[in-house]
């Protein structure tokens, strides 16, 4: 997963190499930082935030209504990383893979905001 920081670092690095070829040696620390950030993203345990306009709860099932098209993600270890992904890409996490939410249900919280009350 490429983070915004590593993408921006890579784009800046590429632009600097195209403008002044002699900067290749000076750019090595930026390359190392981008690789470190990408490796941290692979090792991170991400937390996710989904927003919806409403909910329905019955028979032990919580259904989100009017779900945001983007899901927020963040981690603080081994490095602070934050971003978002399309909710359509997030949904398969519930049932696909050996670490799916179906196989290993995540901890969760439900926060309801109604006018000025939480």
C-alpha positions, 0 to 999 in steps of 0.5 A: 500500500502506497501512502501519500507521503511515500507517493509525494516523496517518490514524485519529488525524487523523480522530478529532482532527478529529471531536472538535475542528474547530479542530485542522484547521490543527494536523493538517497536519504529520500529514497531510504525514507520512502522505503522505510515508510512503505515498509511501515505501512506493510507492518502496521495494524490499521484502524478504520473509520466509516461514516454513515447517515443512519443505521438500522439494528435488528436481530444482532445485525447493524446496518449502516445506511447512506455510507460515505464513499470513502473509509478513513484509515490510520495507524500509529505504529510502527509509524504514524500513517493516515489516509483514506480508501474507497469504501468499495475496496474496504468492504471485501475485508469483511469476508475475504482472506485468512485475516478477514473480519469474518474470521477474526471480528474486529473491536468496534465502537458506534458513535451517534451524533444527533444534532448537538448531542453525541 
